[in-house]
Amino acid sequence: MTAPEITLNDGRRAPMISLGTVGLRGQAGKLAILEAIRNGYRAIDSSTNYNNEGIVGLAVKESGLARTEFFITSKLPGSHHNYDRVFEILQEQLARMGLDYFDEYLIHWPNPDEGLYVEAWRALVDAQKLGLIRSIGVSNFEPDHLDAIIEATGVTPAVNQIESQPYFNNETVHQYNQKLGIVTEAWSPTGRTNNDVKSNPVLAEIGEKYDKSIAQIVLRWLIQRGVVPVIKSGNPNHQRDNLDVFDFELSDDDMEKIFALDKGEEGRLEDQNPNTYHEYV
Ligand SMILES: NC(=O)c1ccc[n+]([C@@H]2O[C@H](COP(=O)([O-])OP(=O)(O)OC[C@H]3O[C@@H](n4cnc5c(N)ncnc54)[C@H](OP(=O)(O)O)[C@@H]3O)[C@@H](O)[C@H]2O)c1
C-alpha cells in the first residue's frame, strides 16, 4: 500500500505520509528503511544531523525501484546559512546520498538571532533553478519568518515542516501555512518516545471506536487537517499500520476531542520554540 499524494504549490506531487528516519542508522537502519520501502513508503525524510543520509541513499538504490518513484527530503544545517555554503553542503549531501537531486530540501531551523535565513532561502531558490532541488521549503518557520523570505524573494515555500502532535497541535502556524498555499508537514506526529501521547486515554477511546491504534488515530487527525505526517518507524508492523489510515474518517466531534488535548507552549516536546531555539547542525 502506498499513500495517496498531495499537490504542492509548485505543481509537484508528494505522498501524504513520509517516513521519518531519526535513529535509523547504519546497517540496521538501512534494512529498516528497505523494509519501509517494501511496505509502501516512497517519501523519506532525512537530515545531516540524523547521520543517515548515506544509508537512506543506499536503501533507495538497493530497493531496485526507479529514482522517480521516490520523494527524498533533506535539510540545510543551521551552520550553513550562507549563500555559497548552501551550495557546498547541498552538493556534499547529494554525494552522500548518491543522488543527482533532492525532491524536497528544507531550511531546517530559521535561527532568527543569527538573521541569515533570508540569505539561505535565496540560495535554495537558485539551487532549485539549477535542478539540484525539485521542491524547496522550510522547517520550523513561524509566520514572521515566512513573510520575510517571501517578501525578499517573491518565492513562497512549497512546505513548512513543523512540530504538530496532539499536545502541541501548532494550528496557528498550520493555518498561516494554508493561507499562503504552503503544505504543512508534521514532525514527531505521535510525540516521539518521550511523552505519553501513545497511551493517552482519550486517544485510546477514539481508537477503540474505529478499531485503530492511537498512532493511526493521530495520523488520521493530521491528514484530515490537511497535514502530511512525517512518522518514524523501524518496526515493520508499525510501518504497515501507519500507512493504513485511509479507510476511515474521524467525526467532527472526535477531531475536536483531539484538538482539546492541546497544552499550548507547555505541550512542545522539547521546548523548541523556533523564535528562541537555535540549531546549527
Ligand atoms: N524538522 C525538524 O526539526 C524535525 C524535528 C524532529 C523530527 N523530525 C522528523 O520527523 C520524524 C518523526 O519524528 P520522531 O521520530 O521524533 O517522532 P514520531 O515519528 O512521532 O515517533 C517515533 C516513535 O514512535 C514509535 N512508533 C511509530 N509508529 C508506531 C505505531 N504505529 N505504534 C506504536 N509506536 C509507533 C516509533 O517506534 P518504532 O520505530 O519501534 O515503531 C518511535 O519510537 C523524525 O524521524 C524526523 O524525520 C523533524
The ligand as a MOL file (V3000), in Angstrom:
LIG
                    3D

  0  0  0     0  0            999 V3000
M  V30 BEGIN CTAB
M  V30 COUNTS 48 52 0 0 0
M  V30 BEGIN ATOM
M  V30 1 N 12.2150 19.3030 11.0400 0
M  V30 2 C 12.5330 19.0720 12.2840 0
M  V30 3 O 13.0210 19.9470 13.0070 0
M  V30 4 C 12.3030 17.7010 12.8530 0
M  V30 5 C 12.3710 17.5070 14.2520 0
M  V30 6 C 12.1260 16.2240 14.7490 0
M  V30 7 C 11.8100 15.1890 13.8820 0
M  V30 8 N 11.7600 15.3960 12.5220 0 CHG=1
M  V30 9 C 11.3820 14.3060 11.5700 0
M  V30 10 O 10.1340 13.7680 11.9810 0
M  V30 11 C 10.2440 12.3550 12.1440 0
M  V30 12 C 9.2710 11.8300 13.1470 0
M  V30 13 O 9.5280 12.3660 14.4370 0
M  V30 14 P 10.0140 11.4780 15.6610 0
M  V30 15 O 10.8080 10.3520 15.1340 0
M  V30 16 O 10.6420 12.3960 16.6320 0 CHG=-1
M  V30 17 O 8.6350 11.0150 16.3500 0
M  V30 18 P 7.4050 10.0860 15.9260 0
M  V30 19 O 7.5060 9.6830 14.4990 0
M  V30 20 O 6.1610 10.7430 16.3950 0
M  V30 21 O 7.6100 8.8310 16.8770 0
M  V30 22 C 8.5330 7.8090 16.6280 0
M  V30 23 C 8.3810 6.7810 17.7180 0
M  V30 24 O 7.0540 6.2200 17.6620 0
M  V30 25 C 7.1340 4.8010 17.5050 0
M  V30 26 N 6.0330 4.3890 16.6160 0
M  V30 27 C 5.8950 4.6840 15.3020 0
M  V30 28 N 4.7700 4.1570 14.8070 0
M  V30 29 C 4.1720 3.4950 15.8440 0
M  V30 30 C 2.9780 2.7420 15.9470 0
M  V30 31 N 2.1600 2.5560 14.9110 0
M  V30 32 N 2.6700 2.2150 17.1710 0
M  V30 33 C 3.4870 2.4210 18.2320 0
M  V30 34 N 4.6290 3.1160 18.1930 0
M  V30 35 C 4.9640 3.6600 16.9900 0
M  V30 36 C 8.4890 4.5090 16.9350 0
M  V30 37 O 8.9410 3.2580 17.3560 0
M  V30 38 P 9.2430 2.0650 16.3040 0
M  V30 39 O 10.3890 2.5340 15.4410 0
M  V30 40 O 9.5630 0.9240 17.1810 0
M  V30 41 O 7.9760 1.8620 15.5120 0
M  V30 42 C 9.3400 5.6310 17.5680 0
M  V30 43 O 9.7490 5.2450 18.8600 0
M  V30 44 C 11.7240 12.1860 12.5190 0
M  V30 45 O 12.1270 10.8270 12.4360 0
M  V30 46 C 12.3760 13.1330 11.5560 0
M  V30 47 O 12.4360 12.5460 10.2630 0
M  V30 48 C 11.9960 16.6410 12.0070 0
M  V30 END ATOM
M  V30 BEGIN BOND
M  V30 1 1 1 2
M  V30 2 2 2 3
M  V30 3 1 2 4
M  V30 4 1 4 5
M  V30 5 2 4 48
M  V30 6 2 5 6
M  V30 7 1 6 7
M  V30 8 2 7 8
M  V30 9 1 8 9
M  V30 10 1 8 48
M  V30 11 1 9 10
M  V30 12 1 9 46
M  V30 13 1 10 11
M  V30 14 1 11 12
M  V30 15 1 11 44
M  V30 16 1 12 13
M  V30 17 1 13 14
M  V30 18 2 14 15
M  V30 19 1 14 16
M  V30 20 1 14 17
M  V30 21 1 17 18
M  V30 22 2 18 19
M  V30 23 1 18 20
M  V30 24 1 18 21
M  V30 25 1 21 22
M  V30 26 1 22 23
M  V30 27 1 23 24
M  V30 28 1 23 42
M  V30 29 1 24 25
M  V30 30 1 25 26
M  V30 31 1 25 36
M  V30 32 1 26 27
M  V30 33 1 26 35
M  V30 34 2 27 28
M  V30 35 1 28 29
M  V30 36 1 29 30
M  V30 37 2 29 35
M  V30 38 1 30 31
M  V30 39 2 30 32
M  V30 40 1 32 33
M  V30 41 2 33 34
M  V30 42 1 34 35
M  V30 43 1 36 37
M  V30 44 1 36 42
M  V30 45 1 37 38
M  V30 46 2 38 39
M  V30 47 1 38 40
M  V30 48 1 38 41
M  V30 49 1 42 43
M  V30 50 1 44 45
M  V30 51 1 44 46
M  V30 52 1 46 47
M  V30 END BOND
M  V30 END CTAB
M  END
